C-alpha cells in the first residue's frame, strides 16, 4: 500500500470520535458510507460528517491492524472499542478514486463463544494484539 494512502487511512480512523472534520477529509464529496449490519447508507461527505458529529454515545476508538489492497480498493482490519465495552472486530472495505474514498462498507462483528466441537484444532486470538 502506498505510504500516503496508509497515512490517510490511519489518520481517518484515529480521528473518528475525536475530530469528525479531520476524519471526513478522506471522503470525496459524493462518497457513500454503508453500515452493512444495520442496512444503512449515507450519501455525501457532508452527511457522513454530520452523522458522526451527531453521534450521542461515548467516543469510539479504532485500533488499526492492517490495510491490504490496491490504490483503488483497500480492506482495513480494525478493532472498535467503546469506553467500557468489549472490543468489536471490524472490517472496512474502502474504494478510492483520485486518492479519496468514494465508497466505504463497514462490517462490525459481535464476538461469540467458540463451539466446543472444534477446540482441539483452535488456538485463541487475543483481540488486544494485532494478529488478526
GIVEN-V183167 format. One record per residue. N is the residue number from 0. PSI is psi as a letter, one per 20 degrees, with the letter a starting at -180 (none if undefined). OMEGA is omega as a letter, one per 40 degrees, with the letter a starting at -180 (* if undefined). NEAR is the number of other C-alpha atoms within 10 Angstrom. Layout:
N|PSI|OMEGA|NEAR + N|PSI|OMEGA|NEAR
This chain:
0|p|i|12 + 1|p|a|10 + 2|h|i|8 + 3|g|i|10 + 4|g|i|18 + 5|g|i|15 + 6|g|i|11 + 7|g|i|17 + 8|g|i|20 + 9|g|i|19 + 10|g|a|15 + 11|g|a|20 + 12|h|i|22 + 13|h|a|18 + 14|h|a|18 + 15|p|a|20 + 16|i|a|18 + 17|g|a|15 + 18|n|a|14 + 19|h|i|19 + 20|g|i|18 + 21|g|i|15 + 22|h|a|22 + 23|i|a|22 + 24|h|a|16 + 25|h|a|21 + 26|q|i|25 + 27|q|a|19 + 28|h|a|17 + 29|k|a|13 + 30|q|i|22 + 31|p|i|20 + 32|p|a|21 + 33|p|i|19 + 34|o|a|15 + 35|g|a|12 + 36|h|a|11 + 37|i|i|9 + 38|k|a|7 + 39|q|i|10 + 40|p|i|14 + 41|p|a|17 + 42|p|i|15 + 43|p|a|17 + 44|g|a|22 + 45|h|i|16 + 46|h|i|17 + 47|g|i|22 + 48|g|a|20 + 49|g|i|13 + 50|h|i|12 + 51|h|i|17 + 52|h|a|15 + 53|i|a|9 + 54|p|a|11 + 55|i|a|7 + 56|a|i|9 + 57|q|i|11 + 58|q|i|12 + 59|q|i|16 + 60|p|i|19 + 61|p|i|22 + 62|o|a|19 + 63|p|a|18 + 64|g|i|14 + 65|q|i|15 + 66|p|i|21 + 67|q|i|13 + 68|b|a|14 + 69|r|i|13 + 70|h|a|14 + 71|i|a|14 + 72|p|i|17 + 73|p|i|22 + 74|p|a|17 + 75|p|i|19 + 76|p|a|21 + 77|r|i|24 + 78|p|i|22 + 79|p|i|21 + 80|p|i|17 + 81|q|a|15 + 82|o|i|12 + 83|i|a|7 + 84|r|i|8 + 85|q|i|13 + 86|q|i|20 + 87|p|i|16 + 88|p|a|19 + 89|q|i|19 + 90|p|i|18 + 91|p|i|18 + 92|o|a|20 + 93|p|i|22 + 94|p|a|21 + 95|q|i|20 + 96|p|i|14 + 97|k|i|9 + 98|j|i|15 + 99|q|i|18 + 100|p|i|26 + 101|h|i|22 + 102|p|i|22 + 103|p|i|22 + 104|p|a|19 + 105|p|i|17 + 106|o|i|17 + 107|p|a|18 + 108|q|i|14 + 109|p|i|10 + 110|q|i|10 + 111|r|i|6 + 112|p|a|5 + 113|q|i|10 + 114|q|a|7 + 115|h|a|8 + 116|h|a|7 + 117|j|a|8 + 118|h|a|10 + 119|i|i|7 + 120|i|a|6 + 121|q|i|9 + 122|p|a|7 + 123|q|i|7 + 124|p|i|10 + 125|o|a|9 + 126|i|i|14 + 127|i|i|10 + 128|r|a|10 + 129|l|a|14 + 130|i|a|9 + 131|none|*|13
